[in-house]
C-alpha cells in the first residue's frame, strides 16, 4: 500500500518513522520541508504539495495543527482534494471539532473518496512504537478497509461510529488528563512543605488509586522538573493543551452541557502559558502550580 502523511510535527514524524520501519512505501509532505530530511534519509519520498501527495498514495494520513490548517491542506489550490482522488482514502487524525470532520467528509465524498475520522490517543513514544489508541469515525466499510493499516500504528483501534464520532471520543479521552495535570499540581502544592524528595513524592502519588497513565509515564520527567532540571523533549505542549481544551469547551457549548472542572483547568493552563511555558510539556503545569504562590 502506498501511504502518504501530511503534517510532520512530533506525532506525524514518529508515525512516519514507524511506517517506514514496517516497510511501507511512504511519501510525506509538510509546510516546512526541512522537517522531512530525517525521513528522506530513512527512505521516504517528499511530495511538492498536498495535491501531489494525494496523487502518489492510496491512503493519506493527515495530522495537523487546527481547523484552518486542515482546510488549507485539503481545500487549497494545491490541496489534497484539488485533483482526481476517486477511490482514495484520507485518514484525518487531528484533534478538532466533530463538525470540522463532518464538513470535510462531505467534501471528500463529493470527490468520490473516503474520509476516516481517526484522532489518536498517546504521545510521541507510543506513536513511534505503534502503541497509540485509534478512535475511528466512519462507515463500517471504510473501517474495514483502513483497519489493517491503523493496527500497525495503534495497539487498539476503536470504531466509535460515523464521521465525527472519533473526534468526539478523542476529546472525551483527553479531558480527564487535562484536569489531571491541574489536580496533580494542587496535590504537589499541598505537600510541598513536607520535605519529600521529588522522586519519592512522584513515585508515591503515581502508585495510588487516583493515579492516571499521564503521571505514571511521565514520572521521571516530572521529578526532574520539580528538581529544576531539564526534562528533555516535549511530548504534548501546554499551548496545545490550551487549544484542545477550548475545542472541548466549544463542543460542550454546542451540546448545552457544562464542564466546570475543565473550565478551571483551562484557567490554569492559560496562566502557565502566559508565564512563558507554552512550549513546555503539559506535565509542566503540575510543576508550575506546585510552586505557585499568591
C-alpha positions in Angstrom: 0.0 0.0 0.0 1.3 3.4 -0.9 0.9 5.6 2.2 1.1 9.4 2.5 1.4 11.5 5.6 0.9 15.3 5.8 1.9 17.1 8.9 5.4 16.3 10.3 5.0 17.6 13.8 6.3 15.4 16.6 3.4 12.9 16.2 3.5 12.9 12.4 7.2 12.4 12.3 7.0 9.5 14.8 4.3 7.7 12.9 6.2 8.2 9.6 9.3 6.6 11.1 7.1 3.7 12.3 5.6 3.2 8.8 9.0 3.2 7.2 10.2 0.7 9.7 7.3 -1.6 8.7 8.3 -1.4 5.0 5.6 0.8 3.7 6.2 3.0 0.6 5.9 6.3 2.3 5.5 9.8 0.8 5.3 12.8 3.1 4.5 16.5 2.9 5.0 19.3 5.4 4.6 23.0 5.1 8.2 23.3 6.3 10.1 20.9 4.0 13.1 20.7 6.2 11.2 18.6 8.7 11.3 15.8 6.2 15.0 15.5 6.0 15.5 12.7 8.5 12.6 10.7 6.9 14.1 11.1 3.5 17.3 9.7 4.8 15.3 6.7 6.1 13.7 6.1 2.7 10.7 8.4 2.5 9.8 10.4 -0.6 8.7 14.0 -0.4 5.7 15.5 -2.3 6.0 19.0 -3.6 2.5 19.8 -2.4 -0.6 18.1 -0.9 -2.1 17.5 -4.4 0.9 15.5 -5.5 0.9 13.7 -2.2 -2.7 12.5 -2.7 -1.9 11.5 -6.3 1.0 9.4 -5.2 -0.8 7.5 -2.5 -3.6 5.1 -1.9 -4.2 6.3 1.6 -3.2 9.7 3.0 -2.9 10.4 6.8 -3.2 14.0 8.0 -2.3 15.2 11.4 -2.5 18.9 11.5 -2.5 21.8 13.9 -6.0 23.1 13.7 -9.1 23.6 11.6 -7.5 26.3 9.4 -4.6 24.0 8.6 -7.0 21.2 7.8 -8.9 23.5 5.4 -5.7 24.7 3.7 -4.2 21.2 3.2 -7.4 19.7 1.9 -9.1 22.5 0.1 -6.3 24.8 -1.0 -5.5 25.4 -4.7 -2.9 22.6 -4.5 -4.8 20.8 -1.7 -5.3 17.1 -1.3 -8.8 17.3 -2.9 -7.7 19.5 -5.9 -7.0 16.6 -8.2 -8.6 13.3 -9.1 -8.8 11.3 -5.9 -11.6 8.8 -6.8 -11.4 5.7 -4.6 -8.7 7.0 -2.3 -8.8 7.1 1.5 -7.9 10.0 3.8 -7.4 9.4 7.5 -7.8 12.6 9.4 -6.1 12.4 12.8 -6.1 16.0 14.0 -7.8 16.8 17.3 -10.6 19.1 16.2 -14.3 19.8 16.5 -16.5 16.9 15.2 -18.3 19.4 12.9 -15.0 20.1 11.2 -14.6 16.4 10.4 -18.2 16.1 9.2 -17.9 19.1 6.9 -14.7 17.7 5.5 -16.2 14.3 4.9 -18.9 15.8 2.7 -16.2 17.4 0.5 -14.2 14.2 0.3 -17.3 12.2 -0.6 -18.1 14.7 -3.4 -14.7 13.7 -4.9 -15.7 10.0 -4.7 -13.2 9.4 -2.0 -13.5 8.3 1.7 -12.7 10.2 4.9 -11.9 8.3 8.0 -12.0 10.5 11.1 -9.4 8.9 13.4 -7.7 11.1 16.0 -5.3 9.1 18.2 -4.6 8.9 21.9 -1.0 8.8 23.1 2.2 10.7 22.7 5.5 10.5 20.7 6.9 7.3 22.2 3.7 5.3 21.7 3.5 6.7 18.2 7.0 5.5 17.4 6.2 2.1 18.8 2.8 1.5 17.2 1.0 1.7 20.6 -1.5 4.5 20.0 -5.2 4.4 20.6 -7.1 4.9 17.3 -10.6 6.3 17.6 -12.4 5.9 14.2 -15.4 7.7 13.0 -16.5 6.4 9.6 -18.7 3.8 7.8 -18.3 0.1 8.6 -17.0 -0.4 5.1 -14.3 2.2 5.4 -13.4 1.0 8.8 -12.7 -2.5 7.5 -10.6 -1.1 4.6 -8.3 1.0 6.8 -8.1 -1.1 9.9 -5.1 -3.2 8.9 -3.0 0.0 8.4 -4.2 1.6 11.6 -3.5 -1.5 13.6 0.2 -1.1 12.6 0.1 2.3 14.3 -2.2 1.5 17.2 -2.4 -1.1 19.9 -6.2 -0.6 20.0 -8.4 0.7 17.2 -12.0 1.5 18.3 -14.7 2.2 15.8 -16.8 4.8 17.6 -19.5 5.5 14.9 -19.9 7.7 11.9 -17.6 10.6 11.0 -17.3 13.0 13.9 -17.6 10.2 16.5 -13.9 9.6 16.6 -13.3 13.4 17.1 -15.8 13.4 19.9 -14.4 10.4 21.7 -10.8 11.8 21.4 -12.0 14.9 23.3 -13.6 12.7 26.0 -10.4 10.7 26.3 -8.2 13.7 26.7 -10.5 15.6 29.1 -9.5 13.7 32.4 -5.8 14.1 31.5 -6.1 17.9 31.2 -7.9 18.2 34.5 -5.4 15.7 36.0 -2.4 17.9 35.4 -4.1 20.7 37.3 -5.1 18.3 40.1 -1.5 17.0 40.5 -0.2 20.5 40.7 -2.6 21.2 43.5 -1.6 17.9 45.2 2.1 18.8 45.0 1.3 22.2 46.4 -0.4 20.8 49.4 2.6 18.6 50.4 5.4 20.9 49.3 6.4 21.7 52.8 6.8 18.0 53.9 10.4 17.8 52.6 9.8 14.8 50.3 12.4 14.4 47.6 10.7 14.9 44.2 11.4 11.3 43.0 9.9 9.9 46.2 6.9 12.2 46.0 6.1 11.4 42.4 6.6 7.7 42.9 4.2 7.8 45.8 1.4 9.7 44.0 1.8 7.6 40.8 1.1 4.5 42.8 -2.2 5.5 44.3 -5.8 4.8 43.3 -6.1 8.3 41.9 -3.1 7.9 39.5 -3.6 8.1 35.7 -1.3 7.0 32.9 -0.1 10.5 32.4 1.7 10.7 35.7 2.9 7.1 35.5 4.5 7.5 32.1 5.9 11.0 32.9 7.1 10.3 36.4 10.8 10.7 35.7 10.1 13.9 33.7 8.0 15.4 36.5 10.6 14.6 39.2 13.3 16.2 37.1 11.2 19.4 36.6 10.5 19.5 40.3 14.3 19.4 40.9 14.8 22.2 38.4 16.4 20.0 35.8 16.0 19.6 32.1 13.1 17.2 31.4 14.0 16.6 27.8 11.8 16.8 24.7 8.2 18.0 25.0 5.7 15.3 24.0 2.5 17.4 24.3 2.8 21.1 25.0 0.9 23.4 27.3 -0.1 25.6 24.3 -1.5 22.5 22.5 -3.4 21.7 25.7 -5.0 25.2 25.7 -6.1 24.7 22.1 -7.6 21.2 22.8 -9.4 22.3 26.0 -11.0 25.2 24.1 -12.2 22.7 21.5 -13.7 20.5 24.3 -15.5 23.5 25.7 -16.8 24.5 22.3 -18.3 21.0 21.9 -19.8 21.3 25.4 -21.4 24.6 24.4 -22.9 23.0 21.3 -24.4 20.2 23.4 -25.7 22.5 26.1 -23.6 21.0 28.8 -21.4 22.5 31.5 -17.8 21.4 32.2 -16.8 23.4 35.3 -13.8 21.3 36.2 -12.4 21.7 32.7 -13.1 25.4 32.7 -11.0 25.8 35.8 -8.2 23.6 34.3 -8.2 25.9 31.3 -7.5 28.9 33.5 -4.5 27.0 35.0 -3.1 26.2 31.6 -3.6 29.7 30.3 -1.8 31.2 33.3 1.1 28.9 32.7 1.1 29.7 29.0 1.1 33.4 29.8 4.2 32.8 32.0 6.2 31.5 29.1 5.6 27.8 29.5 3.6 27.3 26.2 6.3 25.1 24.7 6.8 23.0 27.8 5.2 19.6 28.3 1.7 19.5 29.6 3.0 17.9 32.8 4.9 21.2 33.5 1.5 22.6 34.5 1.7 20.4 37.7 5.2 21.6 38.4 4.2 25.3 37.8 1.2 25.0 40.1 3.2 23.2 42.8 5.5 26.2 43.2 3.0 28.9 42.5 2.2 31.4 45.3 -0.4 34.1 45.6 
